[in-house]
Amino acid sequence: MEKRNAFDVFQQECPELAERFNNLVEVQRTLNGLDNKTKQLINIAIQTSIRNSEGVRLHAMMASMAGATKEEIVGAVVMNLHLTGLVTVLDALPAALDGLEAAARKQQTTKNGSKK
């Protein structure tokens, strides 16, 4: 059985609630004070602390697309070591690297597509 994307299920099953949630997220994205890369790095640290590997992967991808380096992304994960422990960091690191690789593939696809 193929694993379903939980966020897609949320969007399909609760469209009105999902729309309101998306509006909230958009308002948060546009708040002044922090640039997008910093916001994404903070999100990686938060997602690590709550042990949400999929959230780590997605925010690592977004952080990379916003200009974050591998070192910055890994740093956002490992800053949790003394707060939430080694297991939490070990769970999140592969997800962060997966997100980084996904961003690189997406950027390469975009780059190759724009050459045509």
Residue, then its C-alpha position, 0 to 999 in steps of 0.5 A: m500500500e502506497k503511503r499517502n501524503a497526510f497534508d493532501v488527505f487533510q486538504q481533501e477531507c477538510p477543505e474549509l479548515a485547510e483553506r483557513f489553515n493555509n491563510l494563517v500560514e500565508v499571514q505568518r510567511t509575510l510577517n516582517g522581522l525575519d527573512n524567509k531563510t531564517k524562518q525556515l531554519i527556525n521551523i527545522a529546529i521546531q520540527t526536530s524538537i517535536r519529532n516531525s521528520e516529514g516537517v523537517r524534510l519539507h522545511a529543509m527543502m524550503a530552507s535550501m530553496a531560500g539559500a540555506t547551506k547544508e551546514e545551516i540546515v544540519g545546524a538547525v537540527v543539531m541545536n536540539l541535541h542538549l534540549t531533546g536528546l540524541v535520538t531526536v537529532l538522529d531521527a531528524l538528520p536523515a530527513a533534513l538531508d533528504g529535504l536538501e537533496a530534494a531541493a537540489r533535484k528540484q533546482q536542477t530540474t528547474k535549471n534544465g527546464s529553463k535551458k530548453 
